[in-house]
């Protein structure tokens, strides 16, 4: 009886791990990558955009920081190329 319980627990753990792996693989297969170049103006008091751009994008503060978007350029990237493997790795987390 104890072995049956241990076997069932191990089996359940294996099924959960395989399900999680399958879901992660399916999520990765739906991804596309883009390089986005944004040309903008900003108030000088905001400082170097390098210092605020990541946080602004993550917290939807971009509109508060940028005065006007002058141009955008969107370039699709091949997320599946060896050169861009880092994108797949970063997207797993």
C-alpha positions, -999 to +999 in steps of 0.1 A: +000+000+000+029+024+009+046+017-025+013+024-043+010+058-027+046+066-034+042+055-070+011+076-074+028+107-059+058+102-083+034+097-112+014+128-103+047+148-101+058+136-135+025+145-151+026+180-136+061+185-148+053+173-183+021+195-184+041+225-173+068+218-199+042+214-227+024+246-217+057+265-217+066+251-252+032+261-266+036+296-251+070+299-267+057+288-301+033+317-301+060+343-296+072+368-322+100+392-316+104+428-328+130+455-325+112+488-320+130+521-325+113+552-311+123+587-319+109+612-293+112+645-277+113+649-239+116+676-213+153+681-204+146+677-167+137+640-174+174+633-179+188+606-201+161+583-215+184+553-209+178+559-172+140+558-173+129+539-205+128+504-191+108+514-160+085+536-180+076+508-204+071+483-176+049+507-156+031+525-184+048+558-176+060+562-212+033+587-220+043+608-190+080+609-199+078+614-237+065+648-249+059+637-285+067+605-305+082+617-338+088+584-355+087+547-350+104+519-368+094+483-362+115+454-375+105+418-371+132+395-356+136+358-360+133+346-324+142+311-335+176+319-350+207+309-331+217+345-329+185+354-310+185+324-286+189+349-258+153+361-266+139+327-262+158+322-229+146+355-215+110+348-225+110+315-205+110+334-172 
